[in-house]
Amino acid sequence: MKKIFLTLAVSFFTITSSQAQKFAYVDTDYILNRMPEFKQAQDKIDALSSDWQKEIEIQYADVEKMYRAYQQEQVLLTNEMKKKREEAIINKENNAKKLQQRYFGPEGELYSKRQELVKPIQDKVHDAIQQLAANNKYQVIFDSSSDLIMLYKNNNLDKSDKVLELMGY
């Protein structure tokens, strides 16, 4: 996939090289790490994630305790009592899995919280990059923190600090 993208990028540069094009790059990781509100949002997300993980671990520890107790008492239990205990253990484990999905699933609370806290900051950065591009008539601005491989970069083209300046940092 990277080779295809690189080939397309080289082709794009070759085709458009006959016209004067202005290129620049920014490092969004650098920009975000210089924004106090991003750090605060990240800290809040990390704290929530840690709390939720502890809650899930407690649930799984309870399942483990129930299972160990069941194994120890299994010899003394009737078939009906065994079946009830097994169902209770399975239900407890399923509840723990559901809780884990609710917090950390693809559309879980962590995802929602990240969207709520981080997305507006990312939008702010994106708007500043667009403003920089419009003000300086850049045709293309790359993000050097992404998977795009830059074989060479001239630091004079790095406009990350300009983006921060446009946002008032």
N, C-alpha and C positions, 0 to 999 in steps of 0.2 A: 504494500500500500504506500509506504514511504517512497519507494522507487518511482511509482506511478506519479505521485504528487510532485516529486523532485523533477521528473521528466516534464510534467505539465508546466511547472514553474519556469524551467529553463526555456521551454518553448515559448511561453508567454513573454519572457524577457527578450528573446531573440526577435519575436514578431514586433514587439513594441519598442525595440531599441532604436529604430529609425526615427522615432519621435523623442524629444527630450522628456524623460520621465523623472519624477522625483520620488525617491524611496526613502523610507526611514524605518526604524524598528523601535519597539518599546518592550520593556520587560514588566509584564503585569504583576508577576510575583513581587518584584522589587517595589512597584508602585503600591500594591496592597499592603505590603509589610511596613510601609512608611505612613499608613493611614491609621490613626488611633482608633477610629470607629470599627475598622476591620479587625484589629487586635481584640477589641472588646467583644465584638460579635463572635469571633473565634473562641475566646475564653468562655463565653456563655454557652456556646454549643458544646465545647469540651466538657464543661461542668455538668450539663444536662446528660450528655452521653455517659459520663462516668456514673452519675446517679442511677440512670436506667440500667446500666450494665450491672451495678451492684444489686439492684432489685431482682434482676434476672438470675444472677448467680445465687442469691438467697433461695429463689424458687427451685433451682436445680439442686441445691444442697438439701432442701426439704425432700425432694424426690429421692435423692440418694439415701437419706436417713430412713424414709419409708421403706425403700427396697431392702436395706440392710436389716431392718427390724422384721420385715416379712420373711427374709431368708432364715433368720434365727428362729422364728416362731412357726415356720412352715410345717414342721413335723407335728406340731400340736394342733394345727387347724383342720377343721373339716373341709371337705371340698367346696361347700358353699361359702365358707369364711375365706378360703383361699381366693375364690373367684371375686369376692367383694374387695378384698385387699388389692388384688391385681388390677381391678377396674379403677380403684381409687388412685393407685400409683400411675396408671396410664392417663387418667383424667388430669392429675396434677402435672404430669409431664407435658401433656397437650396444652394445658393452660400456660405453662412456662414458654412453650414454643409460640403460642399465640401472642403472648406479651412481647416476646422477642421480635416477632413480625410487626406488631403494632408500633414498636419503637424504632426498629432498625430495618424494616422491610423497604422495598422499592418506593413505596408511597407512604412510608411511616412518618412518625412524628419528628424524627431527626431530619428527614428530607424536608418536611414542611417548615421546620424551624430554620433550617439553613436557607431555604428560599425566602423566608420572612426577613432574616437578618442580613444575609450576605448579598442576595440578588440586588437590592437597591444600591449597595456600594459598588458592585460590579457594573451596574447600569450607569452610575455616576462616572466611573472610569471610562466606560465605552463612550459616553457623551463627550467627555473631555478629549478623547482620542479623535473623535469625529470633528470636533471643533479645531483641534490642532491641524488635522488634515485639510480642512476647509481654509483655515487662515494661511497656511503655508503652501497650499496647492500640491499636497502630496498625492500621488496616484495610488501608492500602495504603502501600507504600514504593516510590518510584520510583528508578531509577538515572539520574542526570543525565548520566552519561558515555556513555550508549547513544544510539541513534538517536531515542529519544523526544524530541520537540521540546517544550521547556518555554518557553511564551511569557512567563511570569513565574515567578520563584521567590523566596520570602521566605527569607532566609538563616537566620531563626529555625527554619525547618523542616529545615535541613540537619543531618543526624544522622551525618555521616561521622566526625567526631571522637569521637562516642559509640561508634561501632562499633570504632574504634581503641582506645578506652579499655576496652571490653569484652574486647578481645583482649590487653590488657596493653601497649599501645604509648603 
